[in-house]
């Protein structure tokens, strides 16, 4: 069974717009706050939309329940899919699911929104339920406000969409930091015996030293130098407790070329000399 929830048409303001205007930088400057239309559908297995040349705007889909398929990608509950302007549209109900309940919005994005639209798929399944519910509620408010035909409500709908995109950008940034942090952590552990100045770490991740340091602090809350030394001290503690390596050997293995400097830094971090720490086992 296919159920169309109330379909939202172009607002009075948008009906007066020239439909031949292409989506380009001049367009988004001219029509900085225009949401074309949005709605909520619950569709059966026969639902299938194909537009070879897409549309002139962005199309955002958010699955609520069931599942859909967009250009070969399965859209499960609380996943989003974004079609760019002029990108082919091929989306339908996933036949294995039998139904697809989703929210959608066509929007002409202002130029300053474009950095928030550089993604294809995004899942909000893994974020706290309160934030996930908030994003769905905001999207439903977009639908409500694009139905009235009022210029004020249309502006409010775009404000709500901006809120959604900012929240999604924050989720993506958090995910990027988690992935970046894990990659850096593994690299540092694998190269602790080597010199690891910020320049060489940045080069390993194809970033400038300043950009690397900024992303590093976002991910770890400290400087690269402090983090690397902390990892070296932690590894040294383990070696002292579990091996018969000399203090000098431990120092060299953990990236300290000067055993005396190693002893000073170890004492600073643990309050104990390396030799005394070994006696704790």
Buried (B, 14 or more C-beta within 10 A) or exposed (E): EEEEEEEBEBBEBBEEBEEEEEBEEEBBEEBBBBBBBBBBBBBEBEBEEEBEEBBBBBBBBBBBEBBBBBEEEBBBBBBBBBBBBEBEBBBBBBEEBEBBBBBBBBBBBBEEBEEBBEEEBBBBEEBEEEEBEBBBEBBBBBBBBBBBBBEEBBBBBBBBBBBBBEBBBEBBEEBEBEEBBEEBBEBBEEBBEEEBEBEEBBEBBEBEBEEBBEBBEBBBEEEBBEBBBBBBBBBBBEBBEEEEBBBBEBBBBBBBEEBEEBBEBBBEBBEBBBEEBBEEE
